[in-house]
Amino acid sequence: MKSGAVTDEFDRAAASYDTLVAANPGYHRHLRLSARRLALPRGGEGMRVLDLGCGTGASTAALARLFPRARIIGVDASEGMLARARAKKWKPNVRFIHARVEELSADRLGGPSDAVFAAYLLRNCPDTDAALGVMRDLLGPGGRMVLHEYSVADSPAARLVWSLVCWGVIIPLGRLVTGRSDLYRYLWRSVLDFDGVTELRRRMGRAGLENVRSLPLPGWQRGVTHTFLGGVAAEGAS
């Protein structure tokens, strides 16, 4: 399903997406925690921050709250999701672009960015390495990247928790609210099939990111969802 079919399912789910994520305890708080881990200067004054896979704007809101003086660009491949995001109230420093990650370049976005934030995105990209390479190339010297992503392959306990939550809550609730379960069954399977924490850190390193590390998130998602961090060396750094 890693193709246009995923985008189509996100288009169909857009109208109810905010309702569903609101039922996830800690969803918005965890996005803010991962965004804070970018460790940008206070307020993000004069910085360009990319929110890749912004969806309906939950991650964009987290970034805008923490970095109100940054230029924030939300990017998503789903027109349905972007329509929901654009319909919300934003300050002039926030804008949205319809594109796939693989189509982006620093020139298209007005220059290199100071930070890239991508929540629940990489797992959905058809070519993980290609997407990571593009994301790294969008960063200027000293740029920082945070991936907020599910990763359970390294932990049997986390895999069990994920499956129980999916089949006990996420899939039935998704079917109840939207009348379909395709996207939510894909979500369950895609997380089980995705990189473990160790492999994703290695993949980030192979993409040219430095100081790669991961940090846990609290609550029921501990061991299931993680903050992955990396960056690009500053000019003149050896």
N, C-alpha and C positions, 0 to 999 in steps of 0.2 A: 504493500500500500504506500511505500515511499515514492510518491509521484504526484501528479496533479490530483489524484484521488484524495490525498490527504487534504490538499487545499480545498477541494470541493466539500469535504466533510466539515471543515472549519467554517466555510461559508454557510452551510446549513445550520450549524450549531451557534452561529454568532448571536442570534437574538436572545438565546437563553444562557449564553456562556457566563455572563457576570453573575447570574443567579446561582449557577452551579458552583463556581469557584468560591462564592460567598459562604457556601455550606462547608467549605474546607477549613477547619480550625487552624488559624495561624497563617493562612495563605498570603494575605497582604503584609502581615508583619514580617514574614520570612523574606518576601521580596525586598522590603526596606532594609532588612539586616544584610542581605547580600549586596544591595546597592551601597550601603554604608561601607562595606568592605572594599569598595574601590578606593577609599581613603583619599578622595579628592580634596583640594583646598576648600576651606569653609565657603559654602554657598556656590562653589563651582564657577566663580567669577571668570568670565571670558573664555570658558572651556567649551569645546564641542563634544557632546556625549551622544553616542548612538545607542538606541534601544532596538536591537535586532530581534525580530519575531515578537513585536510589541502586542499583537493581538488586539483586544478591545481597549488596551491602554492601562491595564493594571500596573505593569512594570514601569510604564511611562510616568504614571502618577507617583510611584515610589521615588523615581529619579527626580521628578519636578519638586517633590516635597523636600528632598534632602539637598538638592542643588538648584535652588530657585533662580540663580543668576547665570546658569549655564545655558548654552544653546542645545536643546535636546531634539533629536531627530528620531522619530519612531518609524520603523520599517517593517512591513509584513507582506507576505505573498497573497493573503486572503483579502479580497475586496470587501467581503462581508464583515470581517473583523475590523478592518480599517474604517468602514462606514460607522460602526458603533463607536470606535475611538474618536473619530473626528466630530461626532455629534456631542461630545462632552465639552465642558468649558475648560479652556486652556489659556494660559498667558501667551503673549506674542512670541516668547522665546521657544515655544514648542510647535513643531510641525511634523507632518507625516508624509511618507513616500510609499507608494505601492511598488514593491520589487522583491525578487528572490535574492537571498544573500549572494548567490553566485554571480548576480548581475551588477553588483555594486563595485564602485571604485572610489578612491579618494577624490579624484577629479569631479566625478558626478555629484559628490556630497559637498563640494566647495573647498576641499582640502583635507589633509590628514586630521584624524580625530584624537582627542586626548584620552578618551575612554570608550570602550565597547562593553555593553551589557547585553547578555542574551539569556533569557529565561525560557527553559523548556523548548529550546529551538534545535540545538545541534542534533539531537536524536532523530529529528524529523527530516533532516537534510539527506537527499539521495546519496551524496558523496561526502562523508564526514570530513575527510582530510582536505578535500578541495574547499569546503566551506570554512574550515578553520584557517586555511591559508589565506583566503580572501579577508577574513576577519582580522588576521594579524596584519595584513597589508593595509588595512584601513587606519591603523594606528600610526601616529607620528612618533618621533623619538621621545622616550620617556612615557609613552602611552601605556594604559592599564586595561586589562580585560578581566571581566568576571562572567563565568558561566554559572547559572543557577539551574541545576539539572538533577534529575533522578539518576541514581546509579546503585544497583543492588547486586550486581553479578558476583561481587567478592564476598557477600554475606548471605548464607542460607537463611538466617533469621530475618534479614531485611527482605529477601525474596518472599518469604512466607507472609510477613506483615503486608507487603504490597499486594499480594494475591488476595488475601483476606479482605483488605480494604476495597479493592477493585470489585470483587464479586459480591461482597456484602453491602457496599454503599455506592461506589461510583457508577458501575454499570447499571444497576437497577434504577438509581436516581436519574441518570442520563436518559434512560429509556422512558421513565415516567414523565420527565419534563419535556423531552424533544420528540418522543415517539419513535426514536431510533437508538440503536446501541452500537452501531458500527464504529464510530469514533472512539467510544470508551473501551470497547474490546481491543481496538488497535492500540490505544494508550497502554492498556495492561500488557499486551504482548510486546510492544516496542520497548518498554522499560526493561522487561526481562531479557530481551535480546541485546540491549545496549551494553557499551563498555562498563567494566568495573572501574572503581575509583583509580586503581593503579594504572590500568591501561589508558584511561582518559588523560591522566597526568602525563604519561609517556607520549601520547598523541599530541598534546599541546606543546610539549618540548620539541617534537619532530617538526612541528609547524613553525618553529623559530621563536617561541615564547620563552622568556627567562623567568627564573624564580617561581616556577610553577609549584603550587601547593593546593591543598583542599582543606576546608573547614566544615564542621558539622552544623546542622541546623537543629533547633530544639524540638521538644514535643514528640508526637507520634512519628514525625518524619525523620527523627534521628536515625542515621544509617540508611535512609531511603533517599532523601534529597540533600544535596551538598552545594557549597559554594566552592567553585574552582577558580583560582586566581593565577594570573600570569601577566607578563608585561614585555615591553620592548626597551632595550637599553637607551639611556639618554645620550644625546650627542656628546662626543668626547669621552664617553665611558669606555674603559678598556676591559 
